[in-house]
Amino acid sequence: MKERKILSLRALRKERGWTQQKVAEKAGVNLSNYNSIENGRGKGFKVAMKHSIADVFGVNMLDLFPEEREKLKEIFGKNHHQLQMFIKKD
């Protein structure tokens, strides 16, 4: 199976020269929530918020937030790959 690249939220933001405030505004999320997510304390946030942030950067949410991919694996086991049909493609 193809190895997936794990993306860094901070690196993507800095690559574009954006502030956390700018990303939060573009994604339509609260700045303190965005800060928590970027600093690795965002494991409990809703998937919809994570999708919004990934959309700002034009990347797949599961590549930006690998913990969500792990949740899918836990829930669906070996059949998690079948869920790709329900996940937004970039």
N, C-alpha and C positions, 0 to 999 in steps of 0.2 A: 504494500500500500504506500502511496505517496506521502512523504513527510510534509507536514504543514508548517509554515513559518509562523512563529508567534510574534506578533507585533507589539511594540511598546507605545502606549498612549502618549507618554511624555515625549518620546522621540518623534512621533508623528507631528505633535503640536509644535515642537521646537523647529523641526524641519521646515515648517510653513511660516515660522516667525510669529506665531499667534500666542496671545496670552490665554490663561485659563478662562478669564472673563469672556473673551471673544468666542472660544469654543462653546462655553456654556450658553451664551446667547444664541449662537448658530444652531445648537442642538435643542434649545428651548428647555434647558434644565437649570436648576438652582446652582449657583456657583459653589456653594459649600458641598453639595452632592457631587458635582464634577470633581472638585478637589479631592474628596474622599476616594472616588473611583480611581483617579490618576495616581494617588498615593497608596493604592493597594488595599484600601479599606472599604471597597465597594462591592463586596461579595453578596450582600443582601438586597441590592437594588433591583428593581424590576427590569426584566428583559427588554421591555419597550424603551426604557431610558437608554439602555446599552445599544439598542438598534439605532436610536436617534444620534448618539455620539458616533457610532461607526459610520453612519450615513454622511456625517459632516466630513469625515476623512475619506469617504469612498472606498471603504474596506468591508470585508465580511465580518459581521459581528462575532462569529465563532472564532475567527482568527485573532481578533482584538481582545476577546474575553474567553480564554480557553477553559475557564471554570464552567462556563455554560456548556461547552462540548462535553466536559466530564459528567455534568449532570445528565445529559442525554444518554451517555453511555451507561450510567448507573440505572436510569429508569428503563431503558429499552435494551440493554445488553448488546449482544452481537448484532441485533437488527437496527441499531441506531443509524446506520448509513441510509436506511430507507426513509428516514425523516427528511433527508435533503430536499425532497420534492416539496416540502412545506416551508423551507427556509429560503428567504430572499437571496437571490443570486446577484452578485455584483458584476 
